[in-house]
Amino acid sequence: MITAAGFSHHTTPVHVRERLTPPADDVPGILKRARGQFGAAALISTCNRVELYLSGEHEAGPVIGFLAHEFGTDGDVAERYLQTWHGVEAVEHLYRVASGLDSMVVGETEILGQVRAGFSEAVRAETQDAVISRLFHTAVRTGRRARNETGIGDGALSVSSIAAQQARALVPDLTAARILVVGAGEAGQLAAQALVAAGARDIVVTNRTLARAESVAAALGGSAVPFAALGTALASAHVVIGAAGAATPLVETAHLEAAFATRDGAPLVIIDIAMPRTVDPAARTMPGVAYFDLDDLQALADHASTARASEVTAVETIVAEETARFAAWGARLHIGPTIAALTDRTEALRRAEVAKVLRRLRLEGADRAQVEELMEAATRGLVNQLLAGPIATLNERHDQDGYVDTVRDLFRLDSRPDEARATDAD
């Protein structure tokens, strides 16, 4: 039904996640190659997780091997950090992700949009099928139910708002602080918004595309600077939010050293929420720098998650309901072809027998029509009664005890009709 594989902040440290996280531009290619090897596919890629969802049952080894190749890492690293989920377990896992139960901050809302984005990317790449489509649509529905029917999202926090909390803890008077946001994507915008809500007034945005930085800065009431002016912006900043993932750090220690030469010893808080990290993690060892990345924010996230612990059970009940619903749908999807094959086979046999009897009777005209009508009604009714029990059992059992395989064997549904008739006649 479903196979999933990937990694998250639960088992994989940030320095490994940034090596394994694919650039956004690579995602369509990964999806298309996954489709070519395994079938329909969708990928969720965030700062804290990368997970590939495949339609159908697939062995863990080839899937992990595929991801290891795509991530450009060796098999040992993949085996150590990548997890796999199969069948109903994979469905339940995605529903927990969409509901915020698997997030660094329990109940955070950003993940629901990221699940939607993962499916939208699959649609653009044309790698989805009916199973993947239903899986992601129902995952979004589950996430909405969790937030509408429980308090899991009340006062919801996110990685971006946790970053703002950390900044406020280290710089109590944010109103007098200059905030430099490096990166104008969603994470940077959300972090800047959270800082403004916490009292920050001086927001400076820089981005490799200046127009994007200007757009975000205008919405925040801040200012934008060209990326080429990064050094000057660092020199006057009190807090730096790293929110621009790139293959290599955009803010190197050389940038920071040059900035500190003109800062008169003023400390600098760096909070990096990007994946891969925006700021070289070697900044952690520099005098005057307080550096935090995603792993460092985990303690704050844990504290925020504790406040929602009472809602987890209610959300898990919703996840269980939706998982059972998907499993029933998947079972019907699996059983449907067998029921269709069974009815087609018996109908073909019925018609063949009616035709055989009519040939032997050698009737013509009205007599033939009358006998044929009677035989059609009698044989069709008999076949329907004989099949009613097996079909009802298949629908009720959802193949939990291997009934599909049993029916296919008993009625020889995988043989050609002429082979089945010959065997039955032996």
HUZI-V259487 format. One record per pair of residues at least 12 apart in sequence whose C-alpha atoms are under 6 Angstrom apart, sorted by the first residue. I is the first residue (numbers start at 0). J is the second residue. D is the distance in whole Angstrom. If there is no record, write none. Layout:
i={I & I}
j={J & J}
d={D & D}
This chain:
i={0 & 0 & 0 & 1 & 1 & 1 & 1 & 1 & 1 & 2 & 2 & 2 & 2 & 2 & 3 & 3 & 3 & 3 & 3 & 4 & 4 & 4 & 4 & 5 & 5 & 5 & 5 & 6 & 6 & 6 & 7 & 7 & 8 & 11 & 17 & 17 & 19 & 27 & 39 & 39 & 39 & 39 & 39 & 40 & 40 & 40 & 40 & 41 & 42 & 43 & 46 & 91 & 94 & 97 & 97 & 97 & 98 & 98 & 104 & 104 & 105 & 106 & 106 & 107 & 107 & 107 & 145 & 150 & 151 & 151 & 159 & 159 & 160 & 163 & 163 & 173 & 173 & 174 & 174 & 174 & 176 & 177 & 177 & 177 & 178 & 178 & 178 & 178 & 179 & 179 & 179 & 179 & 180 & 180 & 180 & 181 & 181 & 181 & 182 & 182 & 182 & 183 & 183 & 187 & 202 & 203 & 203 & 203 & 204 & 204 & 205 & 205 & 205 & 205 & 206 & 207 & 209 & 230 & 233 & 234 & 234 & 237 & 238 & 238 & 238 & 239 & 240 & 240 & 241 & 241 & 241 & 242 & 242 & 243 & 243 & 244 & 244 & 244 & 244 & 244 & 245 & 248 & 248 & 248 & 249 & 250 & 251 & 266 & 266 & 267 & 268 & 268 & 269 & 270 & 270 & 271 & 272 & 272 & 330}
j={55 & 56 & 86 & 53 & 54 & 55 & 56 & 85 & 86 & 52 & 53 & 56 & 84 & 85 & 51 & 52 & 83 & 84 & 89 & 50 & 51 & 82 & 83 & 49 & 50 & 81 & 82 & 48 & 49 & 81 & 47 & 48 & 47 & 80 & 274 & 275 & 70 & 124 & 53 & 54 & 126 & 127 & 128 & 52 & 53 & 126 & 127 & 121 & 117 & 117 & 274 & 322 & 138 & 111 & 138 & 142 & 142 & 145 & 300 & 304 & 304 & 151 & 152 & 155 & 156 & 157 & 314 & 310 & 307 & 310 & 189 & 190 & 193 & 193 & 194 & 198 & 199 & 198 & 199 & 200 & 237 & 201 & 236 & 237 & 202 & 236 & 238 & 239 & 203 & 204 & 236 & 239 & 204 & 239 & 240 & 205 & 241 & 242 & 206 & 242 & 243 & 206 & 212 & 242 & 221 & 221 & 222 & 223 & 216 & 223 & 223 & 224 & 225 & 226 & 226 & 226 & 225 & 254 & 258 & 258 & 262 & 267 & 267 & 268 & 269 & 269 & 270 & 271 & 271 & 272 & 277 & 272 & 273 & 273 & 277 & 273 & 274 & 275 & 276 & 277 & 275 & 277 & 278 & 279 & 277 & 278 & 279 & 287 & 288 & 288 & 288 & 289 & 290 & 291 & 292 & 292 & 292 & 293 & 397}
d={4 & 6 & 5 & 6 & 5 & 5 & 6 & 6 & 5 & 6 & 5 & 6 & 6 & 5 & 5 & 4 & 6 & 5 & 6 & 6 & 5 & 5 & 4 & 5 & 4 & 5 & 5 & 6 & 6 & 5 & 5 & 4 & 5 & 6 & 5 & 4 & 5 & 6 & 6 & 5 & 5 & 5 & 6 & 6 & 5 & 6 & 6 & 5 & 5 & 5 & 5 & 6 & 5 & 5 & 6 & 5 & 4 & 6 & 5 & 6 & 5 & 5 & 5 & 5 & 5 & 5 & 5 & 6 & 6 & 5 & 6 & 4 & 5 & 6 & 5 & 6 & 5 & 5 & 5 & 6 & 6 & 5 & 5 & 5 & 5 & 6 & 5 & 6 & 5 & 6 & 6 & 5 & 5 & 6 & 5 & 5 & 5 & 6 & 5 & 5 & 4 & 6 & 6 & 5 & 5 & 6 & 5 & 5 & 6 & 5 & 6 & 5 & 6 & 5 & 6 & 5 & 6 & 6 & 6 & 4 & 6 & 5 & 6 & 5 & 6 & 5 & 5 & 6 & 4 & 6 & 5 & 6 & 5 & 6 & 5 & 5 & 5 & 5 & 6 & 6 & 6 & 5 & 5 & 5 & 5 & 5 & 5 & 5 & 6 & 5 & 6 & 5 & 5 & 5 & 6 & 5 & 6 & 6 & 5}
